[in-house]
């Protein structure tokens, strides 16, 4: 029976209230923080129309081509943007942008990915651990890890990073500030 319905591994969750990290079963739709007793939503959202309510979940969010999110804060695990996004974003996982547009709010994520051929302008700073750009980006990007420009990428603006990888054919116009990664304690 396990072949037809494999057991999903537990989910890692971080409480929005106190920042405590804990695990819960994969099938859960919500949980309670064992440290502060705060409510933690684990729901996934699939946005297909205009959305103007704040989202705070440890689940994943997809903004479909017909969907738009504006004027509200979006806090989630992974976020995939196929439609329009105009608001602050905080992702504990990956932010994947697959549609052109201007991102008005601040962006914080683990990994930023701009898909091939997509034109994006960030009007506020982007903070990520790593970034992979395969489209055209304008804005300020700060990464504690590597920023990678794929072969057709165009990046215009300030980049702060510890590692800048430019593949043949990619182009950057602007300023690069190389930062150092602190050594882990022994």
URMOHU-V977077 format. One record per backbone hydrogen bond with DSSP energy under -1.0 kcal/mol. NH is the residue of the N-H (numbers start at 1). CO is the residue of the C=O. Records with the same first field share a line. If there is no record, write none. Layout:
BEGIN
NH=CO  CO
END
This chain:
BEGIN
5=1
11=24
13=22
15=20
19=15
22=13
24=11
28=25
31=40
33=38
37=33
40=31
42=29
45=60
47=62
51=68
55=73
57=75
58=41
61=78
62=45
63=80
64=47
67=64
68=49
69=84
70=51
71=86
74=88
75=55
76=90
77=59
79=94
80=61
81=96
82=63
83=63
84=67
86=69
89=106
90=74
91=108
92=76
93=77
95=111
96=79
97=113
98=81
101=119
103=121
107=125
108=89
109=127
110=93
111=93
112=130
113=95
114=132
115=97
117=134
118=115
120=136
121=101
122=138
123=103
126=140
127=107
128=142
129=110
130=110
131=146
132=112
133=148
134=114
136=118
137=154
138=120
139=156
141=158
142=126
143=160
144=128
145=129
147=163
148=131
149=165
150=133
153=150
154=135
155=171
156=137
157=173
159=175
160=141
161=177
162=145
165=147
167=149
170=167
171=153
173=155
177=159
179=161
END
